[in-house]
């Protein structure tokens, strides 16, 4: 009988992704409620030093799959390695962050395990009968559905910032086990040679607690400096609407929306964004939304918690100055 909650921990350059720590925090609560173990599985190369941090967020057991072939994510290698380890452990629930890696890995892993699949979830609880209960957006984020599984096991991807981080307990110990990477050579259809990474002091868009985004109302790429100055004061990421990206004002990696990145920050500040359905689908689950637009009829105000009707070129600099005072 399937038992236990497992979290696939994602790391990048020997740093654990924040969403994985959020999943461990939430899974610890669920594991305590159901009196079952919480297991973290960490694939990668040279990742042994990360075990203590994983344990501090609640894992009872940390399984390290340490292999040179897992140094960088590739679909075949990770699916093969995790299938062998997780399949042997027979958990009832496997949680993975809804990141670029998670969205690629989870459905393939679910198929190998013969498991059900729930994707892009923003809530996780129990239905009272031992089955996990998921909350996920539908209809482009205009509504939410609660879904459960008819059988176990289940693989689920969870949005970043869906759950609060627990306070890490450095004194907490976990059993650490090294598992060999059992990778089927037939799965190694692609070998990743190198990744070119853009270096930025700002947080990654999908994991940022605060995001300030600009749309067509920015009027040109040179005006994003206004948002960047504000972002640097409050430690925010800078995003953009599809209209701004299509105009060539910002790179595609900064696009927020249904065809861009889905974000769930604590605070989302929309500047000069009209509020097209595509954009709202990508940021509608933000906890607090502030909209700045000179059109009082802009659709973004229907979703905003706070709205400022006015010229963003006057308002954003004023906000930046006020943020400086608050930070200091």
SERO-4910 file (N, C-alpha, C, O; in steps of 0.05 Angstrom, whole numbers):
BEGIN
 pado doro    nc1    nc2    nc3   cac1   cac2   cac3    cc1    cc2    cc3    oc1    oc2    oc3
  Unk    A     17    -24      0      0      0      0     18     25      0     36     28     16
  Unk    A     11     43    -18     27     68    -20     25     84      5      4     88     16
  Unk    A     48     93     15     48    109     40     72    128     39     94    121     29
  Unk    A     68    151     50     90    171     52     87    193     31     75    189     10
  Unk    A     98    216     38     98    239     20    127    245     12    145    247     29
  Unk    A    131    247    -14    158    251    -24    158    278    -39    139    286    -52
  Unk    A    180    292    -35    184    318    -49    210    316    -66    231    309    -56
  Unk    A    207    321    -92    230    322   -110    242    350   -107    230    370   -114
  Unk    A    266    351    -96    279    377    -90    295    385   -115    311    370   -126
  Unk    A    290    410   -123    304    421   -147    326    440   -138    322    457   -120
  Unk    A    349    436   -149    372    454   -142    384    465   -168    383    452   -189
  Unk    A    396    488   -166    409    500   -189    436    511   -179    437    529   -162
  Unk    A    458    501   -190    484    510   -182    488    508   -152    499    526   -139
  Unk    A    480    484   -141    483    478   -113    467    496    -94    475    500    -71
  Unk    A    446    508   -104    428    524    -88    400    513    -91    390    511   -114
  Unk    A    386    506    -69    360    495    -70    340    516    -79    340    538    -69
  Unk    A    322    509    -98    302    527   -106    282    532    -84    275    514    -69
  Unk    A    274    557    -81    256    565    -59    230    548    -59    220    541    -38
  Unk    A    219    543    -83    194    528    -84    197    500    -71    177    490    -60
  Unk    A    220    488    -73    224    462    -61    222    463    -31    212    445    -17
  Unk    A    233    485    -19    232    489     10    203    495     18    195    487     40
  Unk    A    188    509      1    159    514      7    144    487      7    127    483     24
  Unk    A    150    470    -11    137    443    -12    144    427     12    126    414     23
  Unk    A    169    427     21    176    413     45    161    424     69    153    409     87
  Unk    A    158    450     70    144    463     93    115    454     94    105    447    116
  Unk    A    101    453     71     73    445     71     71    415     75     53    406     89
  Unk    A     88    400     62     87    371     65     92    361     93     81    341    102
  Unk    A    108    376    108    114    369    137     87    370    153     82    353    169
  Unk    A     71    390    147     45    393    161     27    369    154     15    357    172
  Unk    A     26    363    128      9    341    120     19    314    130      3    297    138
  Unk    A     45    310    131     56    285    141     50    282    171     45    259    180
  Unk    A     51    304    186     44    302    214     15    295    218      8    280    236
  Unk    A     -2    307    202    -31    301    204    -38    272    199    -55    261    211
  Unk    A    -23    260    180    -29    232    172    -10    212    184    -11    188    179
  Unk    A      9    222    201     28    205    215     43    187    196     44    162    199
  Unk    A     55    199    175     71    184    156     97    199    151     99    223    157
  Unk    A    116    186    139    142    199    135    143    219    112    127    216     93
  Unk    A    160    238    114    166    257     93    194    252     82    213    253     97
  Unk    A    195    245     57    220    238     44    226    259     22    209    266      6
  Unk    A    251    269     22    260    287      2    280    272    -16    298    258     -6
  Unk    A    277    275    -42    296    262    -60    309    284    -77    296    300    -89
  Unk    A    336    284    -77    351    305    -90    370    294   -111    390    282   -104
  Unk    A    363    297   -136    381    289   -158    400    311   -164    394    335   -162
  Unk    A    424    304   -173    444    324   -180    472    313   -179    476    288   -178
  Unk    A    492    330   -180    520    322   -178    534    339   -157    533    364   -159
  Unk    A    546    326   -137    560    341   -116    540    356    -98    545    379    -91
  Unk    A    518    343    -90    497    356    -76    495    348    -46    476    355    -33
  Unk    A    514    332    -37    513    322    -10    511    344     11    498    340     32
  Unk    A    523    366      7    524    388     26    496    401     30    492    416     49
  Unk    A    477    395     13    451    407     15    432    391     33    410    400     39
  Unk    A    440    367     42    423    350     58    414    363     84    391    360     92
  Unk    A    433    377     97    426    389    123    405    411    120    387    413    137
  Unk    A    406    426     99    386    447     95    358    434     89    338    444     99
  Unk    A    358    413     74    333    399     69    321    388     94    297    390     99
  Unk    A    338    376    111    328    365    137    317    387    154    297    383    169
  Unk    A    329    411    153    319    433    171    291    442    164    278    455    180
  Unk    A    282    436    140    255    443    132    235    420    136    212    422    126
  Unk    A    243    399    149    224    379    158    226    351    147    211    334    155
  Unk    A    245    346    129    247    319    118    256    299    139    275    304    154
  Unk    A    243    276    139    252    254    157    275    238    144    292    227    158
  Unk    A    275    238    118    295    223    103    303    238     78    285    249     64
  Unk    A    328    239     72    338    253     48    352    232     31    372    220     39
  Unk    A    343    228      7    355    210    -12    371    226    -33    359    242    -47
  Unk    A    397    221    -34    414    235    -53    419    217    -77    429    194    -74
  Unk    A    413    226   -101    419    212   -125    441    228   -138    436    246   -154
  Unk    A    466    222   -131    489    238   -139    504    225   -162    515    204   -159
  Unk    A    503    238   -185    515    226   -209    522    249   -228    507    268   -231
  Unk    A    544    246   -242    553    267   -261    533    271   -283    530    293   -294
  Unk    A    518    250   -290    499    252   -312    474    268   -303    457    275   -320
  Unk    A    472    275   -277    450    291   -267    459    319   -259    444    334   -247
  Unk    A    483    327   -267    493    353   -261    475    375   -272    471    395   -258
  Unk    A    465    371   -296    446    390   -308    421    374   -315    423    351   -323
  Unk    A    398    388   -313    373    374   -319    370    366   -348    373    383   -366
  Unk    A    365    341   -352    356    331   -379    332    312   -373    332    297   -354
  Unk    A    313    313   -390    288    299   -386    293    269   -382    283    257   -362
  Unk    A    307    256   -400    311    228   -399    325    218   -374    317    200   -361
  Unk    A    348    231   -368    364    222   -345    349    225   -319    349    207   -302
  Unk    A    336    248   -315    322    253   -289    298    235   -287    293    224   -265
  Unk    A    283    231   -309    259    213   -308    268    185   -301    255    172   -284
  Unk    A    289    175   -313    298    148   -309    308    144   -280    301    125   -267
  Unk    A    325    163   -270    336    161   -243    314    163   -222    314    147   -203
  Unk    A    296    182   -224    276    185   -204    255    163   -205    245    155   -184
  Unk    A    249    153   -228    230    131   -230    240    106   -215    225     94   -200
  Unk    A    266    100   -217    277     77   -203    275     81   -173    269     62   -158
  Unk    A    282    105   -163    283    110   -134    255    113   -123    249    101   -102
  Unk    A    238    129   -135    211    134   -124    193    109   -127    178    103   -109
  Unk    A    196     96   -150    180     71   -154    186     51   -132    167     37   -123
  Unk    A    210     48   -124    218     29   -103    207     38    -76    200     21    -59
  Unk    A    205     64    -71    195     74    -46    165     73    -43    155     73    -20
  Unk    A    150     72    -65    121     70    -65    107     91    -48     91     83    -31
  Unk    A    112    117    -53     97    138    -38     69    141    -48     63    133    -71
  Unk    A     52    153    -32     24    159    -41     23    185    -56      5    190    -72
  Unk    A     42    204    -49     41    230    -61     69    240    -67     87    238    -50
  Unk    A     73    250    -91     99    261    -99     95    290   -108     78    295   -125
  Unk    A    109    308    -95    106    337   -100    131    348   -115    154    342   -108
  Unk    A    126    364   -136    147    376   -152    139    405   -157    116    411   -161
  Unk    A    158    423   -156    153    451   -162    143    455   -190    153    441   -208
  Unk    A    124    473   -194    114    479   -221    133    498   -236    125    520   -244
  Unk    A    158    490   -238    178    505   -252    182    495   -280    167    476   -288
  Unk    A    200    506   -295    205    495   -322    213    466   -321    204    450   -337
  Unk    A    230    459   -301    238    431   -298    214    414   -289    209    393   -301
  Unk    A    199    424   -269    177    408   -259    155    402   -279    144    380   -280
  Unk    A    149    423   -296    128    419   -316    137    399   -337    120    386   -349
  Unk    A    163    397   -342    173    377   -362    175    349   -350    168    329   -362
  Unk    A    184    348   -324    190    323   -311    165    309   -301    162    284   -305
  Unk    A    147    323   -288    125    311   -273    107    292   -290    102    269   -281
  Unk    A     97    300   -314     80    282   -329     94    257   -338     82    235   -339
  Unk    A    120    259   -345    135    236   -353    139    217   -330    137    192   -332
  Unk    A    145    228   -306    149    212   -283    123    198   -274    123    175   -267
  Unk    A    101    213   -276     75    201   -269     68    178   -287     58    158   -278
  Unk    A     74    180   -313     69    158   -332     86    134   -325     75    111   -325
  Unk    A    111    138   -318    129    115   -311    119    102   -285    120     77   -283
  Unk    A    109    118   -266    100    107   -241     72     95   -242     63     82   -223
  Unk    A     58    101   -264     30     92   -265     13    108   -246     -6     98   -234
  Unk    A     20    134   -242      7    151   -223    -12    171   -235    -10    176   -259
  Unk    A    -31    182   -219    -47    204   -228    -31    229   -228     -8    230   -218
  Unk    A    -42    250   -240    -26    275   -243    -44    299   -238    -66    301   -250
  Unk    A    -35    317   -222    -49    343   -218    -28    365   -223     -7    365   -210
  Unk    A    -34    383   -241    -14    403   -248    -22    431   -240    -45    438   -238
  Unk    A     -1    448   -237     -4    477   -231    -23    482   -208    -42    498   -210
  Unk    A    -18    469   -186    -36    471   -162    -28    495   -145     -4    502   -143
  Unk    A    -47    507   -132    -42    529   -114    -50    523    -86    -46    539    -68
  Unk    A    -62    499    -82    -70    491    -55    -68    461    -52    -71    446    -71
  Unk    A    -63    452    -27    -60    423    -22    -68    418      7    -58    430     26
  Unk    A    -87    399      9    -97    391     35   -105    362     33    -98    348     14
  Unk    A   -121    352     53   -130    324     53   -160    324     52   -173    342     63
  Unk    A   -172    305     38   -201    303     35   -214    289     59   -238    286     60
  Unk    A   -198    281     78   -208    267    102   -210    237     99   -215    223    119
  Unk    A   -206    227     75   -208    198     71   -181    187     62   -179    165     51
  Unk    A   -160    203     66   -133    193     59   -124    201     32   -102    193     23
  Unk    A   -140    215     17   -133    224    -10   -126    253    -10   -139    269      3
  Unk    A   -105    261    -25    -98    290    -26   -119    306    -41   -131    296    -61
  Unk    A   -124    330    -33   -143    348    -45   -128    372    -56   -114    386    -41
  Unk    A   -130    378    -82   -115    399    -95   -133    421   -103   -156    417   -111
  Unk    A   -123    446   -102   -136    469   -113   -120    479   -137    -96    482   -134
  Unk    A   -133    483   -159   -119    491   -183   -136    510   -200   -160    507   -200
  Unk    A   -123    530   -213   -139    549   -229   -148    536   -255   -135    519   -267
  Unk    A   -172    545   -264   -183    535   -289   -194    560   -305   -196    582   -293
  Unk    A   -200    556   -330   -210    577   -347   -192    602   -347   -202    624   -343
  Unk    A   -166    597   -350   -148    619   -351   -146    635   -325   -140    659   -325
  Unk    A   -151    621   -303   -148    634   -277   -173    648   -267   -173    661   -247
  Unk    A   -195    646   -283   -220    660   -275   -235    645   -253   -254    656   -241
  Unk    A   -228    620   -249   -242    604   -228   -222    583   -218   -200    579   -229
  Unk    A   -229    571   -195   -212    551   -183   -228    525   -179   -252    526   -172
  Unk    A   -215    503   -183   -228    477   -179   -213    462   -157   -189    464   -154
  Unk    A   -229    447   -142   -217    428   -123   -219    400   -134   -241    391   -141
  Unk    A   -196    387   -137   -196    361   -149   -182    341   -130   -164    349   -115
  Unk    A   -189    316   -132   -176    295   -116   -171    272   -135   -179    272   -158
  Unk    A   -157    252   -124   -150    229   -140   -169    206   -134   -178    203   -111
  Unk    A   -174    189   -154   -191    165   -149   -174    142   -139   -185    122   -129
  Unk    A   -148    145   -142   -130    123   -133   -102    135   -128    -97    158   -136
  Unk    A    -85    121   -114    -58    129   -108    -39    112   -124    -46     89   -132
  Unk    A    -15    121   -129     -3    146   -121    -11    170   -139    -23    166   -160
  Unk    A     -3    194   -131     -9    218   -146     17    235   -147     31    238   -128
  Unk    A     22    246   -171     44    265   -175     31    292   -179     12    295   -194
  Unk    A     41    313   -165     29    340   -168     51    361   -171     72    359   -158
  Unk    A     46    381   -188     64    404   -189     50    427   -175     26    431   -178
  Unk    A     66    442   -159     55    464   -143     68    490   -151     93    491   -154
  Unk    A     53    511   -154     63    537   -161     82    548   -140     78    544   -116
  Unk    A    103    561   -148    120    576   -129    103    597   -114     84    608   -125
  Unk    A    110    601    -89     96    621    -71     68    613    -63     53    629    -53
  Unk    A     60    588    -69     34    579    -60     32    574    -30     11    578    -18
  Unk    A     55    567    -18     56    561     10     78    578     24     98    585     11
  Unk    A     73    584     49     93    599     64    117    581     72    113    557     76
  Unk    A    140    593     74    164    578     83    162    574    113    156    593    128
  Unk    A    168    550    122    170    545    151    196    557    161    215    562    146
  Unk    A    198    561    187    223    569    199    242    545    201    235    526    214
  Unk    A    265    546    188    282    522    188    293    517    216    299    535    231
  Unk    A    295    491    222    306    482    248    333    468    243    333    445    235
  Unk    A    354    483    248    381    472    242    388    448    259    406    433    252
  Unk    A    374    444    281    380    421    299    366    396    290    371    374    300
  Unk    A    348    398    271    333    375    261    351    357    245    364    366    227
  Unk    A    350    331    251    366    311    237    349    294    219    325    289    226
  Unk    A    360    285    198    345    267    179    364    244    171    389    248    170
  Unk    A    352    222    165    368    200    154    376    207    125    360    214    109
  Unk    A    402    205    120    412    212     93    422    186     79    438    172     90
  Unk    A    411    181     56    416    157     41    427    164     13    415    181      0
  Unk    A    448    151      5    458    154    -22    448    132    -40    452    108    -34
  Unk    A    434    139    -61    423    119    -80    438    121   -106    443    143   -116
  Unk    A    445     99   -118    458    100   -145    438    109   -166    414    102   -164
  Unk    A    447    123   -186    429    132   -207    426    110   -228    444    104   -243
  Unk    A    403     97   -227    398     76   -246    385     88   -271    360     92   -273
  Unk    A    402     94   -290    393    108   -314    394     89   -338    415     79   -344
  Unk    A    372     85   -351    371     69   -375    385     83   -398    377    106   -404
  Unk    A    405     71   -410    419     84   -432    401     94   -454    406    113   -468
  Unk    A    378     80   -457    359     87   -478    346    114   -472    335    127   -490
  Unk    A    347    122   -447    335    148   -439    353    172   -445    344    195   -444
  Unk    A    378    166   -450    397    188   -454    397    196   -483    417    192   -498
  Unk    A    375    207   -492    372    215   -520    384    243   -526    389    250   -549
  Unk    A    389    258   -504    400    285   -507    420    289   -485    415    281   -462
  Unk    A    442    302   -491    462    309   -471    466    339   -471    472    351   -492
  Unk    A    461    352   -448    463    380   -446    492    388   -441    504    379   -421
  Unk    A    504    403   -459    532    410   -457    537    435   -440    556    436   -424
  Unk    A    520    455   -443    525    480   -428    499    496   -426    481    493   -443
  Unk    A    497    514   -406    475    532   -403    486    560   -400    504    565   -384
  Unk    A    476    578   -417    484    606   -415    464    620   -397    440    622   -404
  Unk    A    474    630   -375    456    643   -355    461    673   -354    483    682   -353
  Unk    A    439    688   -355    441    717   -352    443    723   -322    427    713   -306
  Unk    A    463    738   -315    468    745   -287    452    770   -279    454    790   -293
  Unk    A    437    767   -257    422    790   -248    421    789   -217    419    768   -205
  Unk    A    422    813   -205    420    815   -176    391    813   -167    385    809   -143
  Unk    A    372    815   -186    344    814   -179    335    785   -177    346    768   -190
  Unk    A    314    779   -161    304    752   -159    292    741   -185    284    757   -202
  Unk    A    292    715   -187    280    702   -210    250    707   -210    237    706   -189
  Unk    A    238    712   -233    210    722   -235    190    703   -221    173    713   -206
  Unk    A    192    677   -225    172    659   -214    174    655   -184    155    645   -172
  Unk    A    197    662   -173    200    658   -144    201    684   -128    205    684   -104
  Unk    A    198    706   -142    200    733   -128    176    737   -110    153    730   -117
  Unk    A    180    750    -87    159    757    -69    145    783    -78    122    787    -73
  Unk    A    160    799    -92    149    824   -103    156    827   -133    179    822   -140
  Unk    A    137    834   -149    142    838   -178    130    865   -186    107    871   -178
  Unk    A    144    880   -201    134    904   -213    136    901   -243    157    897   -254
  Unk    A    113    903   -257    112    897   -286    102    921   -301     87    938   -291
  Unk    A    112    923   -326    103    945   -344     91    934   -369     98    913   -379
  Unk    A     72    949   -379     58    941   -404     61    962   -426     81    976   -427
  Unk    A     41    963   -443     42    981   -466     44   1010   -457     55   1027   -472
  Unk    A     34   1016   -433     35   1043   -423     63   1053   -417     67   1077   -411
  Unk    A     83   1036   -417    111   1044   -413    122   1061   -436    141   1076   -433
  Unk    A    109   1058   -460    115   1074   -484    142   1068   -497    147   1079   -519
  Unk    A    159   1053   -485    184   1047   -498    203   1032   -479    199   1034   -454
  Unk    A    223   1018   -489    242   1003   -472    258   1020   -453    265   1010   -431
  Unk    A    264   1044   -461    281   1061   -444    267   1068   -418    280   1075   -398
  Unk    A    241   1067   -417    226   1075   -393    225   1054   -371    216   1059   -349
  Unk    A    234   1029   -378    234   1008   -358    254   1014   -336    254   1001   -315
  Unk    A    272   1033   -341    291   1041   -320    276   1051   -295    286   1049   -272
  Unk    A    252   1063   -299    236   1072   -277    228   1049   -259    230   1051   -234
  Unk    A    220   1027   -271    212   1003   -256    236    990   -243    235    980   -221
  Unk    A    259    989   -258    283    977   -247    293    991   -222    302    978   -203
  Unk    A    292   1018   -222    300   1033   -199    283   1027   -175    292   1024   -153
  Unk    A    257   1025   -180    238   1019   -159    242    990   -149    242    985   -125
  Unk    A    246    972   -167    250    944   -160    275    940   -143    275    924   -124
  Unk    A    296    954   -149    321    951   -134    318    961   -105    332    952    -87
  Unk    A    300    980   -101    295    990    -74    281    970    -56    288    967    -33
  Unk    A    262    956    -68    245    937    -52    252    908    -57    237    890    -47
  Unk    A    273    903    -72    281    875    -76    262    860    -94    257    836    -89
  Unk    A    251    873   -114    231    861   -132    243    851   -158    265    859   -166
  Unk    A    228    834   -171    234    826   -199    219    845   -217    198    856   -210
  Unk    A    228    847   -242    215    864   -262    203    846   -284    217    830   -296
  Unk    A    177    850   -288    163    834   -309    152    852   -331    156    876   -331
  Unk    A    138    839   -350    127    854   -372    103    840   -383    100    816   -380
  Unk    A     85    855   -396     62    843   -409     70    832   -436     92    838   -447
  Unk    A     53    817   -448     59    806   -475     61    829   -495     78    827   -514
  Unk    A     45    850   -492     46    872   -511     74    884   -511     85    892   -532
  Unk    A     86    887   -487    112    899   -485    134    881   -497    153    890   -509
  Unk    A    130    855   -493    150    836   -503    148    834   -534    168    834   -548
  Unk    A    123    833   -544    119    832   -573    130    857   -587    138    856   -610
  Unk    A    130    880   -572    140    905   -584    171    906   -583    183    924   -594
  Unk    A    183    886   -570    212    884   -568    224    901   -546    248    906   -545
  Unk    A    207    910   -527    217    927   -505    231    910   -483    249    920   -470
  Unk    A    222    885   -480    234    868   -460    237    840   -472    223    832   -490
  Unk    A    257    825   -461    261    798   -471    238    779   -462    224    785   -443
  Unk    A    235    758   -477    213    739   -472    214    727   -444    193    720   -433
  Unk    A    237    725   -432    240    713   -405    226    729   -384    221    719   -362
  Unk    A    219    755   -390    206    772   -370    176    773   -373    162    787   -359
  Unk    A    165    758   -393    137    759   -398    120    745   -377    125    722   -371
  Unk    A    101    759   -366     81    747   -347     55    743   -362     45    762   -375
  Unk    A     44    719   -360     18    714   -374     15    685   -381     32    669   -376
  Unk    A     -7    680   -394    -14    652   -401      6    640   -420     12    616   -418
  Unk    A     18    656   -438     39    646   -456     67    653   -447     86    649   -461
  Unk    A     68    665   -423     94    671   -411     98    656   -385     94    632   -385
  Unk    A    105    670   -364    109    657   -338     85    662   -320     74    684   -319
  Unk    A     78    642   -305     57    644   -285     69    651   -258     88    636   -249
  Unk    A     61    672   -245     73    681   -221     52    683   -198     29    688   -203
  Unk    A     62    681   -174     44    683   -150     58    698   -128     62    687   -106
  Unk    A     66    723   -133     81    737   -112     63    747    -89     39    746    -92
  Unk    A     75    756    -68     60    769    -46     49    796    -56     26    803    -49
  Unk    A     65    810    -71     56    836    -82     63    838   -111     85    833   -120
  Unk    A     42    846   -127     46    849   -156     37    878   -163     14    885   -158
  Unk    A     55    893   -174     50    921   -182     49    923   -212     69    918   -225
  Unk    A     25    928   -223     22    929   -252     21    959   -261      4    974   -253
  Unk    A     40    966   -278     44    993   -287     37    995   -317     51    983   -334
  Unk    A     17   1011   -324     10   1014   -352      2    988   -366      6    985   -390
  Unk    A    -11    971   -351    -20    945   -361    -51    946   -362    -63    951   -341
  Unk    A    -63    942   -385    -92    945   -387   -107    922   -373   -129    927   -363
  Unk    A    -95    898   -373   -109    876   -359   -122    856   -378   -144    848   -374
  Unk    A   -108    850   -400   -118    829   -418   -121    803   -404   -105    797   -385
  Unk    A   -140    786   -412   -145    760   -399   -119    744   -398   -114    730   -378
  Unk    A   -103    745   -419    -78    729   -421    -59    737   -398    -46    720   -386
  Unk    A    -58    763   -392    -40    772   -371    -52    765   -343    -37    756   -326
  Unk    A    -77    769   -340    -90    763   -314    -87    734   -307    -84    727   -283
  Unk    A    -87    716   -327    -84    688   -322    -57    681   -310    -54    661   -296
  Unk    A    -37    698   -316    -10    692   -307     -3    704   -280     17    696   -268
  Unk    A    -20    723   -270    -13    736   -244    -37    739   -226    -35    751   -205
  Unk    A    -59    727   -233    -84    730   -218    -83    718   -190    -99    726   -173
  Unk    A    -64    699   -185    -63    687   -159    -44    702   -140    -39    693   -118
  Unk    A    -34    726   -148    -18    742   -131    -34    750   -106    -59    754   -108
  Unk    A    -21    752    -83    -36    757    -59    -46    785    -57    -69    789    -48
  Unk    A    -30    805    -65    -39    832    -66    -32    844    -93     -9    842   -101
  Unk    A    -51    857   -106    -46    868   -133    -51    898   -132    -72    907   -123
  Unk    A    -31    914   -141    -34    943   -143    -32    950   -172    -14    942   -186
  Unk    A    -51    965   -182    -52    973   -210    -49   1003   -212    -61   1019   -198
  Unk    A    -32   1012   -231    -27   1040   -237    -34   1044   -267    -20   1033   -284
  Unk    A    -55   1059   -273    -63   1063   -301    -79   1089   -302    -95   1095   -285
  Unk    A    -75   1104   -324    -89   1129   -326   -117   1126   -337   -133   1145   -338
  Unk    A   -124   1101   -346   -151   1095   -356   -167   1083   -333   -162   1060   -325
  Unk    A   -186   1098   -322   -202   1087   -299   -219   1062   -306   -228   1048   -289
  Unk    A   -223   1058   -332   -239   1035   -341   -221   1011   -348   -231    991   -358
  Unk    A   -195   1013   -344   -177    990   -350   -185    965   -336   -193    966   -312
  Unk    A   -185    943   -349   -194    917   -338   -177    908   -314   -187    893   -297
  Unk    A   -152    917   -312   -135    909   -290   -147    917   -263   -142    904   -243
  Unk    A   -163    939   -263   -175    948   -238   -196    928   -227   -202    929   -203
  Unk    A   -207    911   -244   -227    892   -234   -214    871   -217   -228    858   -200
  Unk    A   -188    867   -220   -174    846   -204   -157    859   -182   -150    845   -162
  Unk    A   -151    884   -184   -132    897   -166   -145    900   -138   -168    906   -135
  Unk    A   -128    897   -117   -135    903    -90   -134    933    -85   -150    944    -70
  Unk    A   -114    946    -98   -111    975    -96   -106    986   -124    -90    975   -139
  Unk    A   -120   1008   -130   -116   1020   -157   -109   1049   -155   -119   1064   -138
  Unk    A    -90   1057   -172    -82   1086   -173    -88   1095   -202    -75   1086   -221
  Unk    A   -106   1114   -205   -112   1125   -231    -94   1149   -235    -97   1169   -221
  Unk    A    -76   1147   -254    -58   1169   -259    -35   1161   -278    -34   1139   -288
  Unk    A    -17   1180   -282      5   1176   -300     28   1161   -286     38   1171   -266
  Unk    A     34   1138   -295     55   1121   -282     82   1136   -281     98   1130   -263
  Unk    A     87   1154   -301    113   1168   -301    115   1188   -279    137   1197   -272
  Unk    A     93   1195   -267     93   1212   -243     91   1196   -218    104   1202   -198
  Unk    A     75   1174   -219     69   1159   -195     92   1140   -186     99   1139   -163
  Unk    A    104   1126   -206    126   1107   -199    149   1121   -185    159   1110   -165
  Unk    A    159   1144   -195    181   1157   -181    174   1165   -152    190   1164   -134
  Unk    A    148   1173   -148    139   1180   -121    139   1155   -103    147   1157    -80
  Unk    A    129   1133   -114    129   1108    -99    158   1100    -92    163   1091    -69
  Unk    A    176   1103   -111    204   1095   -106    215   1111    -82    229   1100    -65
  Unk    A    210   1137    -82    220   1154    -60    208   1146    -33    221   1146    -13
  Unk    A    182   1139    -33    169   1131     -9    180   1104      1    183   1099     25
  Unk    A    185   1086    -18    197   1060    -11    225   1063      1    232   1049     20
  Unk    A    240   1082     -9    267   1088      2    264   1096     31    280   1087     48
  Unk    A    245   1112     37    241   1121     65    233   1098     82    243   1095    105
  Unk    A    216   1081     73    207   1057     88    230   1038     93    234   1028    115
  Unk    A    246   1033     72    269   1015     75    290   1025     94    301   1010    109
  Unk    A    294   1051     93    315   1063    110    306   1065    139    321   1074    156
***
